[in-house]
Each structure stands twice: as structure tokens, then as C-alpha cells.
């Protein structure tokens, strides 16, 4: 059966207009050959943009998939960046080519914080689901999940020299974790409200935390191993540890002793911030010498941490001053006074450097120390702007200089109106303070003009001028060639909610909150200043109504005018006489948008009651009422010369509908906040939409046809996959609901991987049965019969054996999803798999991978395996073969490592050159010297 009506798919083409999303942080990154502090990474909805702040342009886009980016963390070597998403997935991108080959899926909700260890081999992630997960980057798998916090995780930090982790949360606790035993050995309860951020200072001997008040609290950390090595007795509440052990009072003290076996924390004081609200973020540079923090305002407070030598010098000066003061007081009074004592306080160690006033409220900050005592600061502001500052920390009174400001590529506030030019090549977008015209093909800004708060807009025929309707009731006319405001017309006393171009293109109509609809004609008048003719609009007629006007639209035949009112009705008037024709009523809330088809037969209305109604314009009868969105329908427009229309809603979705068959055709998902408006190009090939997430999205009509049954089937499959991913993992024997748990979670990928392994095992059983049958028939016939045909799957995989095919399937499972895929496997498949593992190990095939699978299966099925007598011989074989093969591989690795070190020493001694890591350091030195020479030449010139 042929298709009765063909629909073409609209696909996402580009995201533009967003400089940096507010949900994720800003961070400095380095690129090959690039200088420090030149590139910043920011989230842009589901993508990550790498900006060159010096040139003000994008140098790399890290493509996301569907969910919004929630956190960014560059690796210590600067080659990779970890990106956390709102669905709990973490992806590792290569900054050289923008590719992502590693992804971790362990959290149930958005990732809120990430941090690498000093070597970049482990990554810790915290989430809204209150869990902390430690990942192995090299092996591409999860190590363990740490449970204990009761609210969103705000910070997680590795300690460099010790296998410890410290985490903070909105539950007001700071927890210390021993990663060797995976348990929390200390919980700090000194905060009365949420802990929003923390940094480690003074070689990790001091912890600074930011909370919901104006204080930054400092805690002294003392490690017991170091104290014992120094031979100091540990004093605790007036007793040494020996006294406390001799004391036979009970439980609580013993518990405290266990807690403080690794380290002890004592409050050292607090620093008062100038801001009175909560700490939004607190960060430090890589050397932990500079601290930057801010609240919900536009001021960034910068502190510097003095080194021990600087503190000692400061204390000597203070002591001298105190002695001098005491001597003077003694001379005046004549009494003998004791030697003055100067106490060391937190203010002597951490001092305020300066305050940086940004142009708007700060959302995120990152700092980077550069050569020559220069500090670079990158700020992501709440109005879709990135600002960078530079200051000299060595100056007595350092002042911050603004070095860059990224604003051109986006609006400061939400875009409330969009329009296409008549040739579909230019797109107009207007917000609360600016109107921009974009080139649709290159997505570059052609013109930026300051305006009042715009609510509606259109291109004047000829595309040389644009007209905006504003919130204050004015009409603003701009000329695109010069980018200047030609005229501001006081059109209405209330907000102008809607503008519509007349079908004869000689004028416009405007609808306002002052309960009037006004008709305007285009006119050319002589400008008194220049003497040249310019465009203006002349008021011709006014239609007075009883309610606020929300939307106006001419019918394309210029016969009727549709007006949407605040009383939830749509009134239809004759254009020539302004006589009343029809009233369309039925919506429960006001109609926010409407449109009329090209043949003037159908009108569609979208309302705040979430419904779209389709009416006939002959008699005003309602053809159909459609439940369109899960929230208010904000915009509606017909595709030119068709009866198909698009709707945009506050539920973040754009939907296409058929007004003849009353069917939902497709849903365009991509925006992460409410969609305010959209515009369709005159040729119907392009669609542009704007949202509260500050992004503009371009959608393009493809040649791919849509079959509605397939669309509905795909939607049902997506729902099923989502529900399957929400199911809990099966319980592992021996695993208790404690602080530590497996890192990964069940997802549709892990279920599919388990199904592929089961299918491969079924295929292996089938092929084995075929061979046994063939052998039996050969014996019965007494001669060699032709072998059975191999399975087509094995032929497609390169004529591999069935056992080798199973190994290939296991190899294709992602390293991070391997354990969960094996966990889902039913036990009847396990004995066969163990026998295969035994043969793989004996042949020396993928020994590391096989051992990893083997040990995991033995752990989770220990009881059933040990009680099965048939598996005793298999386990015995595995015991001997795995031990010998693993020892063999370890010997090979050790030999190769020793050989490489020997080669390194040989080359260095022969050619007198530095190798590997040292070579990069030497290159940096050369670059520094060259830059110094260049600066010297410029100074002389």
C-alpha cells in the first residue's frame, strides 16, 4: 500500500546564540601549543564550547547527545576533559580532536561535581542522587560507589599523597573517606547549613569551606602518621593518646580514637567575606596559593595564602612591633612587664588580595596562576557572558584589568521574538535589550542594535528595515544597512503583544494590552537631518475592544482579521469595515497564539490551557481540539502553503501537527527550558526557535519521509527503554547495603550487552550440537560426510569458531559496563562460560579480560559454583592455568618496563638529551625565553 500523504522530517541543524550555559561551570583548558590561560571551556546546553578568549571565537565544539551538561573538569595533563551530564553520564573528551571514546554511567541523576587525582588515573564524581563514585580512567571502569551523604554532593577532592577522599554536601556534613577500605572514617559536623564548596590549602594541611553564611571556615588537618614519625604525643582534650587508652571509660572515646587514627581536624578560625549571602562557588589555583569565592552578586573576592616563610616573616614583624609597644609602655609606667606574646591567627596566613567587580551577577569562576606572578580569572556571568581578568599578585595593591568579554554571539536576556527575512537568508532575534540579525547559513551576527524590551517583530517588505513592538507600547523602526534606529513611534499605552504584516504588504496591524488594535500604513518621508527619504508608519484606523489583545492575524486573502483576547475568546472581524463576524470560544485560558492557513479556510489557536483547537473560518465551527503540550502553548505557526503547523510549549518541546487529519507528526526535542517562540522560513525549509536556556536552535527540513506508525513505535520503544533503565540491579550475594557499593548501574546498553552474550552462548550451543550430530552420523555411516554449513553470523564475523565468537562479543562490551552485563546473565549460562574461560586462558587469549570476567562471576555466583560438583574440575583447571598465565604476563610487563628504562638511560647518556616528560619541560623553557626576547624587542621598538 502506498503512502497517502508524505511528511518530511525536520532535523536539528545547529545551536547558536548561547555563550555559556548557567548549569555547568567554566574552566581553563590548554591546547597543543597554546599559552596558559588563553582557552576556556563552557557548557552550551548539551555541547561544550572551547573559546579562545583572545580572539573571541570558538575553536572547538565537543558534541553532546541529548542531555544538558552539568559539570566540566579538565585532566591534570591538559589533554582530556571530563564532562558530566544531567542524566548522570560522564564522558571523557580528547581536547586535541574533540572525540569521546570513554563514557561512564553510574549516577541516577545529574552530575554536580568531578575531580581528578594528581596523576589523572582516577576520577571522582558526585551527583544529585547523593552518591560519590570513584572511576578508574585507565581501565575504563567504575571502582566503587560511596554512600553516606543525604543531599546533593557539592565538592569532592582527592588527597595527593594519601589514598583519602574528602567530600562535602548540602546536608551540612564534610566526610573523609579511606579509599583502601572504602568507608567513611570521619564526619565533620561543624557547619550549621549547607556546605557549598571547599578547597585544600598548605600542602593539604588546611581545609577551607564555604557555607550558607558570610564566613569561610578553616580547619587544621593533622595526619597521625606524620605526628608519630615526628615523635610528638597527640594531645586530645587535655590528654595524650596513652592516657586515653589507659582510661577505661567507654564507647564514645574509643570511637573517637578510631576516627582519629588517620587524621584529626580542628577548627582554625574563619575569614569574613564582604558578601552577606551564601557562597555560590569557591575555587583555588593549582598551587592552592590563590582562593576566589563569590555569592549571588557581581563581586568576586580574591584571597592569597601566604607560604610558611612569609608567615614567619610577618610574625617576626608583629613581635618586633609588640616588643616596641611594650617597651614604650614600660618606660611610661615604670613597671616591669612580661615578655609580649603574639598569637598566630588565620588572618596572618590568608589575606585579602582584591575584589573584582563584574558587569553582572557571577555564576561560576575559575582562576589560573601564570608566569611572573600573573593571575588570570575567568567568570561565567548569569546574563550569558564570559569575562576574563588579569592581575599581578606581586603588586602591593593589585588591580584587576578586564582582558576579554565574550558577548557578541548571544543575547543577555531571553529572546522573545523571532522573524525570517523574505529570502530566508537572515534571522532576526530580539530580547530585553538588543536586537540581532543573523546570517542563517554561517550563524554569524550581521547586526546588533540596542532596543527596548521587544515582544514582537517583523521584516519590512524589501528586508531593509525591521519593526519591533515593545513592552512599553512603542514601535521601533531600525535600518539594517546602517544599524541605526530610524524612529520610535508611541503607538499604544500598553505592551504591544502582536504585529502582523498586511497581505498587500502596504502596512501592519498591532495589538496591545491597552485593548486596541491599530492599523498602520508604510510611508516614505524626508528626514529633516539628512534630507533623504526614510520609512515611517502612519496610523490610519483603530479597533477598540473590551479586553487586552494578545494576538492579531490577517487572513491571507485580506478579508478577515482574527484577534485573541484576554477573555479566552478569539474574535473575527471583517478587515474593510471592522464589523464583527465570528467569536471562537471554548478555551479555558487565554489564547496566546494563532495562525491562519494560506487558503484562509482554517484557523488554529494555541492556549495557556495546553490545548490547540482547529476551527473552520466559514462558520466558526471547531473541527478538533488537541491536547498539544504538557504546559502552555506559547507559539503556533503554519508551514507556508500547507495545512501543517508547528507549536512551541513551555514543556521544552516543539511539535508538528496536520490540521486536516488532526494527527501529531513529530516532536522536536532539544531545548532544555521553556520554548518562547519560533519562526518558519517563507520556503518552509528552515525553522528557528528560542528558549529560556538562552539558545537559538535551527532545524532543517530533510528529504527523509516520516511514517506515523513507525514514529509511534519508536516513541513506545524509547519509553520502554527508559523504564527498563530505572529498574534496580539484582542483589549480589554477600553484598550488604553499606557505605560501599558497585559503581555502575543498569542501563539499556548493559541489558543489550547481556543479551548479545546470551545469544552468542546459544549460538555456541547450537553449533556444538550440530558438530556432535555430524560426528554421530559419520560414525553410523562409517565414512566422512560433508560438514554442516556454518552459521551466517560466524561467516559474517570472519569465519571464526563459535568459542572465538563469544570472546569477540565480550571484547565489544564497554569496559565500564562489563560487570553489570555479566551480573544480568542467568546462572544456567555460567558453567558453559567458565569452561570457555578455561580454554581461553590455556590458549593465552585475552588473559586480562578473561580473568576480570572470571573473578567477577566467581564472586557473585560463589555459592552455586561451589555446590556444583561438575564444576570442580573446571575450577581446578582455572586455578592452575590462570596463576601461570598471569605470572607470565607480569614477567613480560616487568621485562619490557626494565628494557624501556634501560633504553632511556642509554639514549640520554649517548646524545645528552632529556627524554619523555623532561623534553616537554625543556620545550616550555625555550618558549618562555623566546617570548621574553620578543617582548624585549617590542619594548626597544
Secondary structure by P-SEA (a helix, b strand, c coil): ccccbbbbbbbbcccccccccccbbbbbbbccccccccbbbbbcccbbbbbccccccccccccccccccccccccccccbbbbbcccbbbbbbccccccccccccccccccccccccccccbbbbbccccbbbbbbcccccccbbbccccccccbbbbbccccbbbbbccccbbbbbccccccccccccccccccccccccccccbbbbbcccccbbbbbbbbaaaaaaaccccccccccaaaaaacccccaaaaaaaaaccbbbbbcbbbbbcccccccbbbbcccccbbbbbccccbbbbbbbbcaaaaaaaaaaaaaaaaaaaaaaaaacccccccbbbbbccccccccccccccccccccbbbbbcccbbbbbbbbccccbbbbbbbbccccbbbbbbccccccccccccccbbbbcccccbbbbbcccbbbbbccccccccbbbbbcccccccccccccbbbbbcccbbbbbbbccccccccccccccccccccccccccccccccccccbbbbbbbbbbbcccccbbbbbccccbbbbbccccccccccccccbbbbbccccbbbbbccccccccccccccccccccccccccccbbbbbccccbbbbbbccccccccccccccccccccccccccccccccccccbbbbbbcccccccccccccccccccccccccccbbbbbccccbbbbbbbccccccaaaaaaaaaaaaaaaaaaacccccccccccccccccccccaaaaaaaaaaaaaaaaaaaaaaaaaaaaaaaaaaccccccccccaaaaaaccccaaaaaaaaaaaccccaaaaaaaaccccaaaaaaaaaaaaaaaccaaaaaaaaaaaaaaaaaaaaaacccaaaaaaaaaaaaaaaaaaaaaaaaaaaaaaaaaaaaaaaacccccaaaaaaaaaaaaaaaaaaaaaaaaac
